[in-house]
Structure formats: C-alpha cells, structure tokens
C-alpha cells in the first residue's frame, strides 16, 4: 500500500510537469519537429548505411570474379568500403573513383564558397550600407543567376568559351566573333566549375547576408562613429561579427550544395577529365554498383555533418547575435564619393554578364534553326501549330502550343507551390522554436535535423525514396511522393532563414505582447512575422525557386514529361537545343513573375531582404 500511495503523488507531479512544459508553445513545437524530423531524416540515413553494406547484383558479380567469393545480392559486406577507401582491388581504382574526385570536390566547393561569399557579400554591403546608385535595379537583377539552373550557366560558359583546340572542337561564341581561343583549363576543369557554382550561389549569400545587414540596429554603428572609430574598424569589429551567423549558414549551404553538384561538373568538368564525387557517384549508379555509390553518399554526408558541427559550435548558447530590438535607428549610409560612378558601372557590366546575357543567349538559341548560327532565326519553335519534324524525337508543336510542355509546366508549378507552402511554414515555426529554446539539446537536435537532408546529394536522396516507394507502392510515381521528397530536401532553406531571423529578434518584443495578453498566434501574425517579413517570405520563395528548377532530385522518381525540368532534360538529351533553351527561358520568366506578384501583394520579394529602396 505504501508503494501505491507514493506512486500517486509522483504520477501527479509528472503529469503536472508535462502540462506545464507543453503549455509553452515553443516546447510543443520543438518536441513535434524533433519527432517528425527524426522519422523523416534518420530512417533514410539508415537506408543509406544499409545499402552501403549490402551487395548489389553487379557488385556480387564483380566481387565473386575478382576475389573468388560466393556472395549473393543482398548479403552484408564491407567490400564496398574496401574497394573505394582501402585499395582492396588496386590503388589506381581507389584513386580514380574516390580519392582524386574527393580532393577535386573539396577544392571546387571551397573556391565556390569563397566566390559566393565575396561576390554576394560585397553586393549586399554596397546596397545596404552605401549610397551607391541604382540599388533597386541591382537588387532585382542580382538574383537571376540563382533563379536559373546552375547547369544552364555552365552551358552558357561552354557555348561562349568552347573552341577548336579543346574537347570536341566545337567553336564557341568568343572564337567565332574574335578568333581567340582560351586555354583548355579555362573551358573545362576546376576553374569554370568553381566560377559557375560561385556565381550561381552568390545571390543566396546576398539574400542571407543582406537581410541581416538591413535589419541590423543602426545605433550600434552610430555609437562607434560617435566614439570616432574609423569605417574599417566598425566594419571588422561590429558589422562582420553581427553577420557571422549568416556567413556561416551561407558557407554551409554553398559548400554542401557544391559538393553534391552533378550537372555543372558534367558540362564543364568531365570533358576536361575533371571528376568529382557526384559524377563518379552517378556513374556507379548507372553501372548499378549501388553499394559503392552509397559509400560516396556517406562520405558527402560526413563532410556536411562536420560543417554543421562547426556552425553549431559557433552559434552556441554563449554567443548572442540579437540585432533587432524594440528600438529603431536610421541607417547612416557610407558616402563613396567619386568612386560611386566607377563602382556602379562595374556592377552594371558584371550583372549584364552573369544575369542578362545568359537570358539573351537562351532566347537567341531558341530562335536558331541551326544551333549557333544567328542568321537562321525563326519563330517556329515557339509558334508552330504543327509537329516540328526533322529529329529522332517527337518534338510536337511549338512551345506556346505544345500540350506536353504546358502539362509539365502545370505539374512543376503545382509541386513547387505545395512544397513552398509546407517548407516556408515549417521554417518559420522551426526558427521560432529553435530561437526560443536556444542552448538546449532539443533545439540543437532540431536545428541539425532540419539541415541534415541538404547534406545528402540530390540524386542519392531521390534514389533513397525510390527504394522507399518500392516498398510503399501507393507512393510510387505519385505527386505525394514528390511533395514529400521536395519538402524534406528544401527544409534547410526555410529553417535557416527562419532561425537567423528569429535569433535577431529580442525576447523583449514578445514579452511585451504577452504582458498585454496577446495570444501566441496573434503574437506571431501581428508582431513577429511583420518585423521580419522580408526574411520569412524568402523562406517561402527560395523553396519555390529551387523546386521549379530542380532536376537531379526528381529525375529518378518520375517520367520525363511530368515536370518541366525533366522535359527540358529530355529535349536536351535529344539535341533539340531550341526547345530546351526556350523552356529554360520560360522557367526564368515564370519565377520572376511570381516574385513580382509577391512583391506587389506583400511588399516583399526574394531580394527584398537586402534593400532595393
């Protein structure tokens, strides 16, 4: 009896503590997302590990032939690791398929991250902290390289700089117009891969860093100015430390994205015998050596985890980066004087080359009857109501009257809208929960798990869920499967944006609302969301943009005519460059139109977080 009597108060006390804990909205959210993300991320990770330890059909044939074994498909083994990492076969095989591509991936990712930070951060600083001219124009146009698929920028690079002395000997625009031939390393290899990826992700750095700079309390810099600190000291002692969380998040995302990049190294890397982990991973998938491919996937994940750990340590509970409080301040712009015109002109030239020229090239290529011959311009690839013949593929009507194109475009728009709504909302809620529970183990767990899917290469991520759909057959080939995969994969965009924004908000703002009796939904919708609206909206727009131009993630999960990007890839593989260039132009226009509509309805846009006033 004594035991039962003592159990009652203990059980009642535990129930009371649970009720008290879950009475706080941040606690409810942090527990909910911890459970949800554990299920949606850890399970696929175990699938990756199991696949790396499992013998595939082709793997078993290779190992039995080489080592005289009697392995069967499905057997567990360490040979997949030993072949790639431990020279079980030959050192040349390990070097060619793993160690050399690994070094290439690391160097390419580091250079791309450096380029993205320098380019995006510099433009963000000029727009938010100086009196440079044409801010609105720069802010709007600078996002174009991110809207466009990275591999289209690689195609532009190849089309401009390819020459008769390298590769297949195709003459590019530069040689055609001037007779100049750039060296082979300039056309193919680590240099163009790093440049293209750096340019592609520079707008992402621009959005994250610029949003932080724009929302910074100007009183911090004004106080330093009053104390007669020079501009460089203010920059390195105040401004840069404040934007460090955004810098680390940007490096994390860009490095991981570049490590997993497949299309860019294929277009401007492989022709110059420059191979990275993702291209080797793809070749192993295509050769059905899936076990070794998943070993590469694990390596990519481990590097991402290392970066994530560094980021978590840097933004730990001992450091505070609150930059938005209940006080306001007017930004005091740096006057750059006579250099204003020079910097403006240089930026105009740069933006034309990386943002405007690619779009012009897509439009011109879609009008060329003969690829690269601009004297054969025609509108038939856009306006023809009859089947366009002359190819080993059924092209169909012109782009504007092609039912397959409009059906695929509708599929992409539907998928992108659903994914962006799910991801954007979850990103805001995760950001709130992590910021309010910052320093706790659950907050670190949720923050890490929310970013974890981004560490998995897109192609491998799609392959994982292809295997899942083979067991859960009701998901196979459905929109639901694409929504699940897209939502998990793009959650890092919104969660990082939401967390960075919420970490800037002082808790005093919400505490004041609590005192006057404002409910949690009212505090979110009427106070917190409006203050950081531009950053939160980017959490919806970035997944939309990414989903609209995604190819590697979905190509294994659906047919070539389901999404606009898979259809574009189909036309490109069939050498119908006019249709692929036209579709690419269509994607860019639609994303810009959506950005314009969001801007008019809400006052925010994908670039609004950095200014453009």
N, C-alpha and C positions, 0 to 999 in steps of 0.2 A: 504493500500500500504506500509506503513512503516513497518508493521509486515512482509510482504513478502520480503521487501528489507533487513530486518535484518536477515531473515531466510537463505538467500543465503550465506553470509559470514560464518554463523555458520555451515551450512551444508558443505561448502567447507573446513572449518577448521577441522571439524570432519573427513572428508574423507582424508585429508592430514595427520592427526594424525594416522589414521588407516593404511594408506600406509606406513608411516614411521615406525610404530610399526611392521608390518608384513614384512618389508624389512630385519629385523633381523631374521636369521634362527632359533635361539633359541626360539624366540617368536612364530614363526609359529609352531614349534614342541611342545612347551609347551601347546599351545591352542588346537592343534589337539589331543594330547594324553589326555588332560583334558576332552574333549568332548567324545572321544572314550571310555575312562575308566569309565566315569560316566554312559554311556549307558550299558556297559558290566559288571559292578560290582554293581551299585546301584539297577538296576532292579532285579537281583537275590536276593539282600538283602531284597527288599520289598516283594518278593515272600516268603522268609523265614518268615518274620514277619506275613504276611497274613496267612500262613499255621499254624503258632503257635497260631493264634487267631481263627482258623477255626476248627469246629468239624468234625472229620473223621467218617467213618462208624462204626468202632469198638469203637471209643471214645463215640459216641452218645449212643450206646447200654450200655456201662459201666456207663455213667453218668445218663442215664434215670433209670437204675436199682438201682444205689446207692442212688440217690438223688430224685427220683420220678419226674424227669423232662420230658419234651416232646421235646427234642432237635432233630433236623434233620441234616443229613450230609450237611455241607456247611454253617450252622449257625455260627455266630460270638459269641465267648465266651472267658472268662478269666479263665475258669476251667482248661485248660491245664497248665497254670502257677500256679494256686492254688493247683492243685494236686501234683506237683513236689516241689514247693517252699513254699507253705503256709499250708501244712498239712490239706488240705480240706478233705481228706479221713482219713488217720491215720498218725501219726508221723513216724511210722515204715516204711510206704510206701515211704514217702519223704526221710527218711534217707537212706533206702536201694537203692532207684533208683536215688537219686540225691546228697544229701549232703555227704554221705560217698564216692561215686565214685568221686565227685568233689575234696575232700581232697586227695584221692589217686592219682588223675590226677595231681594235683598241686605238690605234693611231688615227684612223679615219674618224672615229667617234670623238676623240679628244680635239682634233682640229675643227670638226664641225661645231662642237660645243663652243670653242673659243670664238669662231667666226660669228656664231649666232648671238653670243653674249655681247661681243664688241659692236657688231652692227646694230642689233636690236636695242641694246642698252644705250648706245650713243644717240640713236634717233629718238628714243624715249626721253632722254635727258634734254636734248635740244628742244623738243616740243613742250615739255612740261616745265623746264627751268630757264629757258632763254627767250628772247624776243625775236626769234627767227621768223622770217616771213612765211606765208603760205602754209600755216600749221594744219588747217583743215584739209587741204589737198594732200599733204604728206601723210597725215593720219589715216586718210581713207585709202590711198593708193598703196601704202606700205604693206597692207595685209594681203595683197594679191598673191604674192609667192606662196603664202600658206594656204590660200583657198585652192590654188592649183595643185593637182597631184604632183608629188616630188619627181616622179618619173617623166612627167611632161617637160619639166625644166631640164632634165637630163637629155631628153630628146632634142630640145632646143639647142643645148650645148653641142650635142653631136652634129646636128644639122648645120650649125654655124662653123664649127672648127674642124670637122672631118675633112681630110684632104687625101690626095692621091699617093702620099708617101707612107700612109699608116692604115692598118686594118684592111678593109675590103677595097680600099682605093676609091670610095665614093667621094665625089667633090662636094664640099660644103660651101656655104654662102661666102665665107671670107675668101677662100681661094678663087671662087667663081668671079667675085667682083674685083679683087685686088691682085690675085696671083700669088698671094702669100700663103705659106704652109707653116703652121705652128709645129713645134716638136711633138713627137708621139706622147710624151709624158703629160703634155698639156691637153691632149684629146682624150686619152684613156689612162686610168690609174687612180692613185690615191688623191692626186690634186683635184681633178674635176669632181670626184665623188664627195670630197670634203667641202668644196666650194658650193656645189649644188645643195647638199644637205644643210650646210650652214645658212645659205640664203633662204632655203625653204622654212627653216625653223627660226630665223631671225624675227619674223613677226610675232611668234609665240613669246619670245623673250621680251619683245617690245610691249606686248599686252600685259604680261605679268609685272615687269619692272615699271612700266609707265603707269599702271594702275596704282601701284604702291606710291610712286613719287607724287602723283596727282592728289592722292588722299592724305598725304603727309601734312601734319600740322606745321604751318609756315612759321609759327612762333619759335620753333627750335632753331631754325636758321637765322631768324631775325635777332634772337638773343645773342647768337655767336657774332653776328655782324656788329651789334652794339658794343661787344667786347673787343672789337677791332680785329677779329680773326679774318685772315685773307680767304679768298674764294677756294683755293686749293685745299687749305686746312679744313674748311667747312665741308668740302666735298668728301675728303677721306676720313674725317673724324665724325661726321654727322650723317650726311646723305647716304654714303655707301653702306655703313653699318646698318642703317634702317632698312635698306632694300636687300640686305643679305638673305633673308628667308626667301624672297622672290628669286634672287640669283641662284641659290642652291636648288630650289624647285625647278628652275629652268634648266640648269646643268643636268639635273637628274633626269628630266623628261627628254631633253635633247640627246644626251648620251645614250640612254636606253633605246630611244627611237632609232638612232643611227646604228647602234649595234644590231638591231633587228631589221634594218632596212634591206630589202631584197631587190626592188626594181632598179634603183639608181646604180648599184654596183653591176647589175646585169647589163645595163645600157652603156655605161661609160667606165666600167671596170673590167669585166670579163674579156672584152675584145683585146684588152692590153695585158691579159694574163694576170689581172689583179683580182684575187678571190678572197672573199670574206666568209665568216661563219654562215651567214644566211644563205649565200649562194651554194656553198657546199652542203648545207642542210637540205636545201631544195633538191639538189642533185641526188642526195641519198634517198629522199622521199620518192622521187621519180624512179629511182632504181629499186624501190621497195626495200631498201636497207633501213627500215624504220627504227630499229633499235639504236643504231649509231646516230641517226638523226635526233633521237630524243636525248642522247648523251650531250649533243651540242646544245639542245634546248636547255638542259640543266645547267650547263656552263653559263649560258646567257642569263639565266635566272640568278645564279650565284653572284655574278657581277652586279646585277641590279640590286640584289639584297645588300651587297657591300655599300653601294652608293646610298641606298635607303638608310642604312645604319649610320652613315656619316651625317646625313641630313637630319636624322632624328636626334643625334647627339648634339648637333649644332643648335637646333631649335628646341633644346630641352627645357625643363621647367625652371632652370636657374636664370634663363635669359628672358627678357621682356622686350617685345617689339611693338607695343601699343603706340600707334601713331595717329589714331583718330579718337578724340575725346569730346567732351561736351563743349569745349572751347573751339572757336574757329579763328582762322587767320587768313589774310590775303597773301597770295604768293608774290614774292618780290622777284621778278624776272631778271636774269643776268643780261646786261646790255653788251652785245658782242660788237657793236660799232661798225667799223668799216668791213670787218670780216663777214658781216651778215649777208651781203650780196654774194660773196665768193662761196660761202657755205651753202647758201640757197641754190646757187647754180649747180654746184657739185652734187647736191642731193637730188635735184631735178634730173640730172644726167644719170645718176645711179638708179633712181626709181624708174626711169624710162627703160633702162637696160634690163632690170630684173622684174619689172611689173607690167609695163606697157608693151614692150617689144615681143615678149612671148605670146601675148594675146593677138597682136597683129600677125605674128607668124602662123598661129593656129588658123586665123581667118583666111590668110592668103593660101595656106596649104589646102584648106578645104575647098578652094576655088580652082585649084590647078588640075587640069585634065591630065597633064604629065607631071609627076612629082618633081618639084624643084624648078620647073620651067614656068616662069611667071608670064610668059607670052601666051599661055594656053588657058587663061582664066575663063571659067564658066560657072553658071549658077545651077547647073543640072543636079549637082549633088545636094542641093538644098531644095529646089523647087520642082524637080521632075515628078510627075504623077505616074510615070511608067517605070517598070522594072529596069534598073540600071544594070546592063549586061557587061560582058567582057571580062568577067572574073570567075575564078573557080569557086565562087561562093554566091549564094543567092542574096544579093545586097538589098533588093526590094526597091521601094520608091525613094525619092529624095528625103532628106532629114525631116523637113516640115510636114511631110505626108506619109511618113513611114510608121505603120502601126506598131511594129516591133520596138522601135525607138521610144514612142510615146508610152507604150505599156511598161517598158523597162524604166523609163523616167518616173512614171507613177509609182512603181514599186520602190524605187530609191527614195522618193520624197516621203512616201508613207513610212518606210522603215526609219528614215532619218528623223522625222517628226516625233515618232513614238519613242525612239531611243533618246532623243534630246530632252523630251519632257521627263522621262524617267530619270535619266542621269542628272539633269540640271537640278531637279527637286531633291534627289538624294544627296547631291553635292552640297547644297545649302544646309540640309539637316545634319549631314556629317560634319561640315565645317562648324556649325553651332555647337554640336555635342563635343567635338574634339577641343574646341577653344574653351568651352566652359569646364571641361574635365581635364584640362591640360595638366600634364605632370603625373597623371595616374596611369597604371598599367593598361587599363581598358582603352584609354584614349590613344596610347601608343600602338596598341594592337589594332584598333580600328583604322587609324591613320596609315599604318603599314599595310594592312589587308586591302584597303581601298586603292592603294597604289600598286599592289602586287600584280594584278593582271597585266599591267602595262609592261612588266618585265619579261613577259612571255612573248616570243616572236609571233606576229600575226598569223603567219602560215601554220606554225605549230599549234597556236591557240585554236584555229579553225579545225585542224586535224584532231585535236583532243575532243572537241564537241561533235565532230563527225563520228568518232568512236562511241561517244555517249549516245548519239541518235541511233546508232546501230542496235543498241540495247533497248532504248526507249523509242520504239518505232513510230509512236504517234507524233514525235518531233521531226522526223526525217523529212527534209525538203519543205518545211513549213515556214511561214513568216514568223511564228512564235520562236522557232529556233534562232533565226537571225536576230530577233529582238533581244533574246537572252544573251547571245554572244556579244552583240554590239553594246548592250547596256553594261555588261561586266567589263568589257575591254576598254570602254571610254570613260568609266567612272573616275579614273585618276585625273582627267582634265577638270571636271567639276569639283571633285573633292579637294584638289589643291587650290583651286580658285576660291572655293568657299572657305577653306581653312585659313588661307592667307588673309582674306577679307575679314573674317570673324576675329582673327588674332589681332587685327589693328583696332578693333572696337573696344573701348574701355568698358569694363563691367559696370561703371557708374551710370552709364546711359540706361542700361536695362534696369538697374536697381532703382533709379528714379521712377521708371514706369511701374515697377512692382509696388512702390510706396503708394502711388495713386490708384492702385487696384486694377491695373490693366492686365488682362488675361494673356497667357503665353501666345496664342495665335494672333492676338491684337498687337502684342509687342513685336512679333516677327513681321507682320504685314504692314504695320503703320509706323514703325520706328527703325528696326534693324535693317530690313530689306531696302527701304528708300535711301538710307545713308550710304550703303554700298551697292546701290542698284547696278551701276555700270559693271562692277566686278562680277556680281551674281548673274547678270544677263549673259556675260561671256561664258559662264558655266553652262548655259543652255546652247549658245551659238557654236561654241567650239566642238561639242559632240556632233551637232548637226553638220557642220562643215566637214569634219573628219569622216562621218558616216557617208556623206554624199560622194566623197572621192575615194573611199576605201575599195581596194581590190583584193589584196592578199588575204585578208581576214575571211572574206565571204566566198572566194573562188572555189573552195573545196566543198562548200555547203549548199550550193545552188547551181542552176543551169546558167549557160552563157547569156540567155535572154531574159533573166529575171530582174537584174539590176542594170542600171545604165553603165556602170563601170565594167561589169563583166561583158556587156555587149560591146563596149569600146575596145576591150582587150581582144574580143573575138575578131572584130574588124581589123585591128592592128596585126594580129597573127596572120590574117588572110591577106595582108599587104594592101588593104583598102584604106590608105592613109587619109584620103579626102574625108571619108565618113568618120574615122577615129578623131581627126583634128576638129571636125565640125561638132561632134559630140562633146569633146573636151571644152570647146568654146561655150557650148550650151550649158555645161555644168558650172563654169565660172560665172556666166551671166545670171543663172538662177540663184546661186549663192549670194551674189552681190545684190540681187533684187530682194531677197529675203532680209539681208542686212539693212537695206534701205527702208523696207516696210517696218521692221522692228524699231529702227531709229525714229521714224515718224510717229509711231504709235506710243512708244515708251520713252523716247529721248535718249535711248541707249543703243549701242551698236557694238560690233566685235572690236572696234578700235576706240570706242568712246571712253574707255577707262584711262586713256592716255592723253586726252585732250582733244585737239582739233577745234578749239574755240574760234 
